[in-house]
Amino acid sequence: MFDDLRRQYIDLAQPRLGTEVVYATDDFFADKARLISPAEPVFIPGKYDENGKWMDGWESRRKRVSGHDWCVVRLGVPGLVAGFEIDTRHFTGNYPPGAEIEVCRSDENVPGDDAGWAKVTPRLALNGNDRVYVPVEHADPVSHIRLHIYPDGGVARLRVWGRVAKDWAADFGTPIDLLAMENGGRGIIANDEHFGRVENLTAPGRGVDMGDGWETRRRREPGHDWAVLELGAAGRIEEIAVDTAHFKGNYPDRCFIQAAREASGSPEEIAAQAVDWPVLLPEVKLQADHIHTFRDGLADLGPIRFVRLNIIPDGGVSRLRLVGKVAS
């Protein structure tokens, strides 16, 4: 189920988008910042710090007064939230038995109680060492999440699944990376994500290492690998950048890109449609650990919204940039 969520949405709570846990009533046992760590939570037997057992998540102390604990997450970019993943993995005798989530749109770093918080979940019953997905219906873009836990305890991770709510009016007529995660771009599906996820292709900045890109296993059969992605908005592409940062003995030998204005259906159905899309960038040679920029030779396909990156035969790509102007 959680892989399906990755194909439909992005995690708006990613630190690389600028998201932060900006407040917690208490994080005595485990730093609130770990709540949105992109890594999977781990348990390290025998690891302690000055306050007690080290835990990979956010954990408050045992409450000895009335009330409950809560924290505030400020999203790096406003988003339309589709659901939340509450992960209590490795928290067994110290998880909160209940939780509730509110959202708001605010310019404040830590919005107060008068910020128009909207409750988007009922009081949820939680279990220890568990992962639950909670779908929500909330039509307006949000900037902040408030997670209440009852009465105290630890949560390993909070994922905020949804779509970036980009205001395109300010960028209309200006060339911009239409595939950037912060502009609503997302990875939909790839034939292989053995070493790295397709969503990394759209992430901000250059990759920090080989793990921060899309990388397939070594292909031992005929054919080539591919990934399908969606732009944040339809637009005419003026420049393409294929970045193989950190991929040296495992970069693709060549690549080409197909594109289309429309696609619909499940990720698998979109992938099937993509096989026959026209070519936007013809086959080009790639180098190790290099930003390849292409302006000449791009086909005039008009405004596009979806692309298929084909790598020949296999390997890793750190980032894919599609610079263009939003279609009117």
ZASEKOL-865159 format. One record per residue (C-alpha): residue number from 1; residue in one letter; x, y, z. Coordinates in steps of 0.1 Angstrom, whole numbers, plus 5000, padded with zeros to 4 digits. Example, Ala and Ser with C-alpha at 12.3 -4.5 7.8 and 13.67 -1.06 7.14 Angstrom:
<nodes>
<rovex 1&tinu A&xx 5123&yy 4955&zz 5078>
<rovex 2&tinu S&xx 5137&yy 4989&zz 5071>
</nodes>
This chain:
<nodes>
<rovex 1&tinu M&xx 5000&yy 5000&zz 5000>
<rovex 2&tinu F&xx 5028&yy 5024&zz 5009>
<rovex 3&tinu D&xx 5044&yy 5019&zz 4975>
<rovex 4&tinu D&xx 5011&yy 5028&zz 4959>
<rovex 5&tinu L&xx 5010&yy 5061&zz 4978>
<rovex 6&tinu R&xx 5044&yy 5070&zz 4964>
<rovex 7&tinu R&xx 5031&yy 5065&zz 4929>
<rovex 8&tinu Q&xx 5001&yy 5087&zz 4935>
<rovex 9&tinu Y&xx 5015&yy 5115&zz 4957>
<rovex 10&tinu I&xx 5047&yy 5129&zz 4972>
<rovex 11&tinu D&xx 5056&yy 5132&zz 5008>
<rovex 12&tinu L&xx 5051&yy 5169&zz 5015>
<rovex 13&tinu A&xx 5070&yy 5165&zz 5048>
<rovex 14&tinu Q&xx 5104&yy 5159&zz 5032>
<rovex 15&tinu P&xx 5131&yy 5180&zz 5047>
<rovex 16&tinu R&xx 5146&yy 5185&zz 5013>
<rovex 17&tinu L&xx 5115&yy 5205&zz 5004>
<rovex 18&tinu G&xx 5123&yy 5228&zz 5033>
<rovex 19&tinu T&xx 5098&yy 5211&zz 5057>
<rovex 20&tinu E&xx 5106&yy 5214&zz 5095>
<rovex 21&tinu V&xx 5092&yy 5203&zz 5128>
<rovex 22&tinu V&xx 5091&yy 5238&zz 5142>
<rovex 23&tinu Y&xx 5076&yy 5231&zz 5177>
<rovex 24&tinu A&xx 5069&yy 5204&zz 5202>
<rovex 25&tinu T&xx 5055&yy 5206&zz 5237>
<rovex 26&tinu D&xx 5081&yy 5180&zz 5247>
<rovex 27&tinu D&xx 5109&yy 5161&zz 5229>
<rovex 28&tinu F&xx 5128&yy 5150&zz 5260>
<rovex 29&tinu F&xx 5136&yy 5114&zz 5248>
<rovex 30&tinu A&xx 5138&yy 5119&zz 5210>
<rovex 31&tinu D&xx 5143&yy 5150&zz 5190>
<rovex 32&tinu K&xx 5112&yy 5162&zz 5172>
<rovex 33&tinu A&xx 5133&yy 5167&zz 5139>
<rovex 34&tinu R&xx 5135&yy 5129&zz 5136>
<rovex 35&tinu L&xx 5097&yy 5127&zz 5130>
<rovex 36&tinu I&xx 5102&yy 5136&zz 5093>
<rovex 37&tinu S&xx 5135&yy 5120&zz 5086>
<rovex 38&tinu P&xx 5135&yy 5105&zz 5051>
<rovex 39&tinu A&xx 5152&yy 5073&zz 5062>
<rovex 40&tinu E&xx 5133&yy 5043&zz 5074>
<rovex 41&tinu P&xx 5132&yy 5042&zz 5113>
<rovex 42&tinu V&xx 5157&yy 5019&zz 5129>
<rovex 43&tinu F&xx 5162&yy 5004&zz 5164>
<rovex 44&tinu I&xx 5197&yy 5002&zz 5178>
<rovex 45&tinu P&xx 5199&yy 4979&zz 5208>
<rovex 46&tinu G&xx 5221&yy 4992&zz 5236>
<rovex 47&tinu K&xx 5222&yy 5028&zz 5223>
<rovex 48&tinu Y&xx 5215&yy 5054&zz 5250>
<rovex 49&tinu D&xx 5220&yy 5091&zz 5254>
<rovex 50&tinu E&xx 5220&yy 5113&zz 5285>
<rovex 51&tinu N&xx 5182&yy 5112&zz 5287>
<rovex 52&tinu G&xx 5177&yy 5075&zz 5282>
<rovex 53&tinu K&xx 5172&yy 5050&zz 5254>
<rovex 54&tinu W&xx 5179&yy 5065&zz 5220>
<rovex 55&tinu M&xx 5148&yy 5062&zz 5197>
<rovex 56&tinu D&xx 5145&yy 5070&zz 5160>
<rovex 57&tinu G&xx 5115&yy 5093&zz 5161>
<rovex 58&tinu W&xx 5099&yy 5120&zz 5182>
<rovex 59&tinu E&xx 5093&yy 5109&zz 5219>
<rovex 60&tinu S&xx 5081&yy 5129&zz 5248>
<rovex 61&tinu R&xx 5086&yy 5121&zz 5285>
<rovex 62&tinu R&xx 5060&yy 5103&zz 5306>
<rovex 63&tinu K&xx 5034&yy 5129&zz 5314>
<rovex 64&tinu R&xx 5027&yy 5134&zz 5351>
<rovex 65&tinu V&xx 5003&yy 5163&zz 5347>
<rovex 66&tinu S&xx 4970&yy 5168&zz 5328>
<rovex 67&tinu G&xx 4969&yy 5174&zz 5291>
<rovex 68&tinu H&xx 4987&yy 5158&zz 5261>
<rovex 69&tinu D&xx 5017&yy 5165&zz 5238>
<rovex 70&tinu W&xx 5017&yy 5178&zz 5203>
<rovex 71&tinu C&xx 5040&yy 5191&zz 5176>
<rovex 72&tinu V&xx 5038&yy 5214&zz 5146>
<rovex 73&tinu V&xx 5052&yy 5207&zz 5112>
<rovex 74&tinu R&xx 5057&yy 5236&zz 5088>
<rovex 75&tinu L&xx 5057&yy 5224&zz 5051>
<rovex 76&tinu G&xx 5084&yy 5237&zz 5029>
<rovex 77&tinu V&xx 5059&yy 5243&zz 5001>
<rovex 78&tinu P&xx 5021&yy 5246&zz 5005>
<rovex 79&tinu G&xx 5003&yy 5214&zz 4995>
<rovex 80&tinu L&xx 4969&yy 5197&zz 4990>
<rovex 81&tinu V&xx 4969&yy 5169&zz 5015>
<rovex 82&tinu A&xx 4954&yy 5135&zz 5006>
<rovex 83&tinu G&xx 4964&yy 5116&zz 5037>
<rovex 84&tinu F&xx 4988&yy 5109&zz 5065>
<rovex 85&tinu E&xx 5010&yy 5080&zz 5074>
<rovex 86&tinu I&xx 5016&yy 5076&zz 5112>
<rovex 87&tinu D&xx 5045&yy 5052&zz 5118>
<rovex 88&tinu T&xx 5051&yy 5038&zz 5153>
<rovex 89&tinu R&xx 5077&yy 5012&zz 5143>
<rovex 90&tinu H&xx 5100&yy 5002&zz 5172>
<rovex 91&tinu F&xx 5079&yy 5021&zz 5197>
<rovex 92&tinu T&xx 5063&yy 4993&zz 5217>
<rovex 93&tinu G&xx 5058&yy 5001&zz 5254>
<rovex 94&tinu N&xx 5061&yy 5038&zz 5247>
<rovex 95&tinu Y&xx 5038&yy 5046&zz 5218>
<rovex 96&tinu P&xx 5008&yy 5069&zz 5222>
<rovex 97&tinu P&xx 4975&yy 5051&zz 5222>
<rovex 98&tinu G&xx 4957&yy 5080&zz 5205>
<rovex 99&tinu A&xx 4964&yy 5107&zz 5179>
<rovex 100&tinu E&xx 4946&yy 5135&zz 5161>
<rovex 101&tinu I&xx 4957&yy 5158&zz 5132>
<rovex 102&tinu E&xx 4948&yy 5194&zz 5124>
<rovex 103&tinu V&xx 4959&yy 5215&zz 5094>
<rovex 104&tinu C&xx 4960&yy 5253&zz 5086>
<rovex 105&tinu R&xx 4973&yy 5278&zz 5061>
<rovex 106&tinu S&xx 4995&yy 5305&zz 5078>
<rovex 107&tinu D&xx 5024&yy 5328&zz 5072>
<rovex 108&tinu E&xx 5036&yy 5323&zz 5108>
<rovex 109&tinu N&xx 5064&yy 5299&zz 5117>
<rovex 110&tinu V&xx 5044&yy 5284&zz 5145>
<rovex 111&tinu P&xx 5007&yy 5294&zz 5141>
<rovex 112&tinu G&xx 4987&yy 5300&zz 5173>
<rovex 113&tinu D&xx 4954&yy 5286&zz 5182>
<rovex 114&tinu D&xx 4937&yy 5315&zz 5163>
<rovex 115&tinu A&xx 4952&yy 5304&zz 5130>
<rovex 116&tinu G&xx 4921&yy 5286&zz 5118>
<rovex 117&tinu W&xx 4932&yy 5251&zz 5125>
<rovex 118&tinu A&xx 4909&yy 5225&zz 5109>
<rovex 119&tinu K&xx 4906&yy 5190&zz 5124>
<rovex 120&tinu V&xx 4910&yy 5165&zz 5095>
<rovex 121&tinu T&xx 4910&yy 5133&zz 5115>
<rovex 122&tinu P&xx 4889&yy 5119&zz 5143>
<rovex 123&tinu R&xx 4907&yy 5107&zz 5174>
<rovex 124&tinu L&xx 4927&yy 5078&zz 5160>
<rovex 125&tinu A&xx 4936&yy 5046&zz 5179>
<rovex 126&tinu L&xx 4972&yy 5037&zz 5175>
<rovex 127&tinu N&xx 4992&yy 5005&zz 5180>
<rovex 128&tinu G&xx 5028&yy 5000&zz 5188>
<rovex 129&tinu N&xx 5053&yy 4990&zz 5161>
<rovex 130&tinu D&xx 5028&yy 4998&zz 5134>
<rovex 131&tinu R&xx 5022&yy 5019&zz 5103>
<rovex 132&tinu V&xx 4987&yy 5033&zz 5094>
<rovex 133&tinu Y&xx 4975&yy 5054&zz 5065>
<rovex 134&tinu V&xx 4947&yy 5079&zz 5072>
<rovex 135&tinu P&xx 4931&yy 5094&zz 5041>
<rovex 136&tinu V&xx 4916&yy 5129&zz 5045>
<rovex 137&tinu E&xx 4894&yy 5152&zz 5025>
<rovex 138&tinu H&xx 4905&yy 5188&zz 5027>
<rovex 139&tinu A&xx 4901&yy 5210&zz 4996>
<rovex 140&tinu D&xx 4923&yy 5239&zz 5005>
<rovex 141&tinu P&xx 4962&yy 5241&zz 5004>
<rovex 142&tinu V&xx 4978&yy 5239&zz 5038>
<rovex 143&tinu S&xx 5011&yy 5251&zz 5052>
<rovex 144&tinu H&xx 5012&yy 5235&zz 5087>
<rovex 145&tinu I&xx 5003&yy 5202&zz 5103>
<rovex 146&tinu R&xx 4996&yy 5198&zz 5140>
<rovex 147&tinu L&xx 4999&yy 5163&zz 5153>
<rovex 148&tinu H&xx 4984&yy 5156&zz 5188>
<rovex 149&tinu I&xx 4993&yy 5125&zz 5207>
<rovex 150&tinu Y&xx 4973&yy 5113&zz 5237>
<rovex 151&tinu P&xx 4986&yy 5116&zz 5262>
<rovex 152&tinu D&xx 5024&yy 5112&zz 5255>
<rovex 153&tinu G&xx 5049&yy 5088&zz 5239>
<rovex 154&tinu G&xx 5068&yy 5083&zz 5207>
<rovex 155&tinu V&xx 5060&yy 5083&zz 5170>
<rovex 156&tinu A&xx 5088&yy 5072&zz 5146>
<rovex 157&tinu R&xx 5077&yy 5090&zz 5114>
<rovex 158&tinu L&xx 5049&yy 5112&zz 5101>
<rovex 159&tinu R&xx 5044&yy 5113&zz 5063>
<rovex 160&tinu V&xx 5022&yy 5139&zz 5047>
<rovex 161&tinu W&xx 5010&yy 5125&zz 5014>
<rovex 162&tinu G&xx 4997&yy 5149&zz 4988>
<rovex 163&tinu R&xx 5004&yy 5173&zz 4959>
<rovex 164&tinu V&xx 5023&yy 5206&zz 4958>
<rovex 165&tinu A&xx 4999&yy 5235&zz 4955>
<rovex 166&tinu K&xx 5019&yy 5257&zz 4932>
<rovex 167&tinu D&xx 5008&yy 5293&zz 4924>
<rovex 168&tinu W&xx 5018&yy 5295&zz 4887>
<rovex 169&tinu A&xx 5006&yy 5331&zz 4882>
<rovex 170&tinu A&xx 5039&yy 5345&zz 4896>
<rovex 171&tinu D&xx 5059&yy 5324&zz 4871>
<rovex 172&tinu F&xx 5037&yy 5327&zz 4840>
<rovex 173&tinu G&xx 5059&yy 5335&zz 4810>
<rovex 174&tinu T&xx 5092&yy 5327&zz 4828>
<rovex 175&tinu P&xx 5113&yy 5296&zz 4821>
<rovex 176&tinu I&xx 5111&yy 5274&zz 4851>
<rovex 177&tinu D&xx 5119&yy 5237&zz 4859>
<rovex 178&tinu L&xx 5084&yy 5223&zz 4854>
<rovex 179&tinu L&xx 5095&yy 5189&zz 4867>
<rovex 180&tinu A&xx 5110&yy 5201&zz 4900>
<rovex 181&tinu M&xx 5094&yy 5185&zz 4931>
<rovex 182&tinu E&xx 5089&yy 5219&zz 4946>
<rovex 183&tinu N&xx 5069&yy 5229&zz 4915>
<rovex 184&tinu G&xx 5047&yy 5199&zz 4917>
<rovex 185&tinu G&xx 5067&yy 5175&zz 4895>
<rovex 186&tinu R&xx 5066&yy 5138&zz 4906>
<rovex 187&tinu G&xx 5078&yy 5104&zz 4896>
<rovex 188&tinu I&xx 5050&yy 5080&zz 4887>
<rovex 189&tinu I&xx 5065&yy 5047&zz 4879>
<rovex 190&tinu A&xx 5097&yy 5030&zz 4868>
<rovex 191&tinu N&xx 5104&yy 4995&zz 4855>
<rovex 192&tinu D&xx 5132&yy 4991&zz 4882>
<rovex 193&tinu E&xx 5141&yy 5011&zz 4914>
<rovex 194&tinu H&xx 5165&yy 4986&zz 4929>
<rovex 195&tinu F&xx 5190&yy 5011&zz 4942>
<rovex 196&tinu G&xx 5172&yy 5044&zz 4940>
<rovex 197&tinu R&xx 5137&yy 5058&zz 4937>
<rovex 198&tinu V&xx 5124&yy 5076&zz 4906>
<rovex 199&tinu E&xx 5111&yy 5105&zz 4928>
<rovex 200&tinu N&xx 5147&yy 5115&zz 4934>
<rovex 201&tinu L&xx 5150&yy 5127&zz 4898>
<rovex 202&tinu T&xx 5127&yy 5157&zz 4907>
<rovex 203&tinu A&xx 5143&yy 5166&zz 4940>
<rovex 204&tinu P&xx 5159&yy 5200&zz 4948>
<rovex 205&tinu G&xx 5196&yy 5206&zz 4942>
<rovex 206&tinu R&xx 5221&yy 5181&zz 4930>
<rovex 207&tinu G&xx 5222&yy 5146&zz 4945>
<rovex 208&tinu V&xx 5242&yy 5142&zz 4977>
<rovex 209&tinu D&xx 5254&yy 5107&zz 4967>
<rovex 210&tinu M&xx 5245&yy 5077&zz 4945>
<rovex 211&tinu G&xx 5216&yy 5068&zz 4969>
<rovex 212&tinu D&xx 5200&yy 5102&zz 4961>
<rovex 213&tinu G&xx 5191&yy 5094&zz 4926>
<rovex 214&tinu W&xx 5173&yy 5068&zz 4904>
<rovex 215&tinu E&xx 5193&yy 5037&zz 4898>
<rovex 216&tinu T&xx 5184&yy 5004&zz 4884>
<rovex 217&tinu R&xx 5200&yy 4970&zz 4889>
<rovex 218&tinu R&xx 5225&yy 4956&zz 4863>
<rovex 219&tinu R&xx 5204&yy 4945&zz 4833>
<rovex 220&tinu R&xx 5212&yy 4910&zz 4822>
<rovex 221&tinu E&xx 5186&yy 4907&zz 4795>
<rovex 222&tinu P&xx 5177&yy 4926&zz 4763>
<rovex 223&tinu G&xx 5160&yy 4960&zz 4764>
<rovex 224&tinu H&xx 5165&yy 4991&zz 4785>
<rovex 225&tinu D&xx 5152&yy 5007&zz 4817>
<rovex 226&tinu W&xx 5127&yy 5036&zz 4819>
<rovex 227&tinu A&xx 5109&yy 5059&zz 4842>
<rovex 228&tinu V&xx 5076&yy 5079&zz 4837>
<rovex 229&tinu L&xx 5072&yy 5113&zz 4854>
<rovex 230&tinu E&xx 5046&yy 5141&zz 4856>
<rovex 231&tinu L&xx 5053&yy 5178&zz 4853>
<rovex 232&tinu G&xx 5038&yy 5202&zz 4878>
<rovex 233&tinu A&xx 5020&yy 5219&zz 4849>
<rovex 234&tinu A&xx 5019&yy 5215&zz 4812>
<rovex 235&tinu G&xx 5044&yy 5236&zz 4793>
<rovex 236&tinu R&xx 5067&yy 5240&zz 4763>
<rovex 237&tinu I&xx 5101&yy 5226&zz 4770>
<rovex 238&tinu E&xx 5131&yy 5248&zz 4761>
<rovex 239&tinu E&xx 5159&yy 5230&zz 4779>
<rovex 240&tinu I&xx 5166&yy 5196&zz 4793>
<rovex 241&tinu A&xx 5193&yy 5187&zz 4819>
<rovex 242&tinu V&xx 5203&yy 5151&zz 4826>
<rovex 243&tinu D&xx 5225&yy 5150&zz 4857>
<rovex 244&tinu T&xx 5246&yy 5118&zz 4864>
<rovex 245&tinu A&xx 5262&yy 5133&zz 4896>
<rovex 246&tinu H&xx 5281&yy 5106&zz 4916>
<rovex 247&tinu F&xx 5273&yy 5079&zz 4890>
<rovex 248&tinu K&xx 5307&yy 5070&zz 4876>
<rovex 249&tinu G&xx 5310&yy 5033&zz 4869>
<rovex 250&tinu N&xx 5273&yy 5029&zz 4867>
<rovex 251&tinu Y&xx 5259&yy 5058&zz 4846>
<rovex 252&tinu P&xx 5237&yy 5050&zz 4815>
<rovex 253&tinu D&xx 5255&yy 5049&zz 4782>
<rovex 254&tinu R&xx 5227&yy 5068&zz 4764>
<rovex 255&tinu C&xx 5193&yy 5081&zz 4770>
<rovex 256&tinu F&xx 5163&yy 5095&zz 4751>
<rovex 257&tinu I&xx 5130&yy 5111&zz 4763>
<rovex 258&tinu Q&xx 5094&yy 5107&zz 4751>
<rovex 259&tinu A&xx 5066&yy 5131&zz 4761>
<rovex 260&tinu A&xx 5028&yy 5136&zz 4759>
<rovex 261&tinu R&xx 5003&yy 5163&zz 4769>
<rovex 262&tinu E&xx 4977&yy 5138&zz 4782>
<rovex 263&tinu A&xx 4978&yy 5105&zz 4801>
<rovex 264&tinu S&xx 4953&yy 5088&zz 4824>
<rovex 265&tinu G&xx 4947&yy 5058&zz 4845>
<rovex 266&tinu S&xx 4968&yy 5038&zz 4870>
<rovex 267&tinu P&xx 5006&yy 5041&zz 4870>
<rovex 268&tinu E&xx 5007&yy 5008&zz 4851>
<rovex 269&tinu E&xx 4982&yy 5021&zz 4825>
<rovex 270&tinu I&xx 5002&yy 5053&zz 4820>
<rovex 271&tinu A&xx 5034&yy 5033&zz 4816>
<rovex 272&tinu A&xx 5017&yy 5013&zz 4788>
<rovex 273&tinu Q&xx 5006&yy 5045&zz 4771>
<rovex 274&tinu A&xx 5041&yy 5059&zz 4773>
<rovex 275&tinu V&xx 5056&yy 5033&zz 4751>
<rovex 276&tinu D&xx 5041&yy 5050&zz 4721>
<rovex 277&tinu W&xx 5047&yy 5086&zz 4730>
<rovex 278&tinu P&xx 5066&yy 5108&zz 4705>
<rovex 279&tinu V&xx 5103&yy 5115&zz 4711>
<rovex 280&tinu L&xx 5111&yy 5149&zz 4727>
<rovex 281&tinu L&xx 5149&yy 5143&zz 4730>
<rovex 282&tinu P&xx 5164&yy 5119&zz 4706>
<rovex 283&tinu E&xx 5190&yy 5094&zz 4717>
<rovex 284&tinu V&xx 5221&yy 5111&zz 4732>
<rovex 285&tinu K&xx 5254&yy 5099&zz 4747>
<rovex 286&tinu L&xx 5260&yy 5104&zz 4784>
<rovex 287&tinu Q&xx 5290&yy 5108&zz 4806>
<rovex 288&tinu A&xx 5299&yy 5099&zz 4842>
<rovex 289&tinu D&xx 5292&yy 5124&zz 4870>
<rovex 290&tinu H&xx 5282&yy 5152&zz 4846>
<rovex 291&tinu I&xx 5253&yy 5177&zz 4839>
<rovex 292&tinu H&xx 5243&yy 5172&zz 4803>
<rovex 293&tinu T&xx 5223&yy 5202&zz 4790>
<rovex 294&tinu F&xx 5203&yy 5200&zz 4758>
<rovex 295&tinu R&xx 5186&yy 5229&zz 4740>
<rovex 296&tinu D&xx 5191&yy 5221&zz 4703>
<rovex 297&tinu G&xx 5174&yy 5192&zz 4687>
<rovex 298&tinu L&xx 5144&yy 5191&zz 4710>
<rovex 299&tinu A&xx 5112&yy 5182&zz 4691>
<rovex 300&tinu D&xx 5084&yy 5207&zz 4690>
<rovex 301&tinu L&xx 5056&yy 5187&zz 4706>
<rovex 302&tinu G&xx 5037&yy 5217&zz 4719>
<rovex 303&tinu P&xx 5028&yy 5217&zz 4756>
<rovex 304&tinu I&xx 5036&yy 5185&zz 4774>
<rovex 305&tinu R&xx 5027&yy 5172&zz 4809>
<rovex 306&tinu F&xx 5042&yy 5137&zz 4810>
<rovex 307&tinu V&xx 5076&yy 5123&zz 4801>
<rovex 308&tinu R&xx 5093&yy 5089&zz 4799>
<rovex 309&tinu L&xx 5130&yy 5089&zz 4805>
<rovex 310&tinu N&xx 5147&yy 5059&zz 4788>
<rovex 311&tinu I&xx 5182&yy 5049&zz 4799>
<rovex 312&tinu I&xx 5202&yy 5025&zz 4778>
<rovex 313&tinu P&xx 5208&yy 4999&zz 4789>
<rovex 314&tinu D&xx 5206&yy 5006&zz 4827>
<rovex 315&tinu G&xx 5223&yy 5026&zz 4855>
<rovex 316&tinu G&xx 5218&yy 5057&zz 4875>
<rovex 317&tinu V&xx 5206&yy 5093&zz 4869>
<rovex 318&tinu S&xx 5207&yy 5118&zz 4898>
<rovex 319&tinu R&xx 5184&yy 5146&zz 4885>
<rovex 320&tinu L&xx 5162&yy 5153&zz 4854>
<rovex 321&tinu R&xx 5154&yy 5190&zz 4848>
<rovex 322&tinu L&xx 5128&yy 5201&zz 4822>
<rovex 323&tinu V&xx 5129&yy 5239&zz 4818>
<rovex 324&tinu G&xx 5101&yy 5256&zz 4800>
<rovex 325&tinu K&xx 5071&yy 5280&zz 4802>
<rovex 326&tinu V&xx 5037&yy 5271&zz 4816>
<rovex 327&tinu A&xx 5012&yy 5267&zz 4788>
<rovex 328&tinu S&xx 4984&yy 5292&zz 4787>
</nodes>
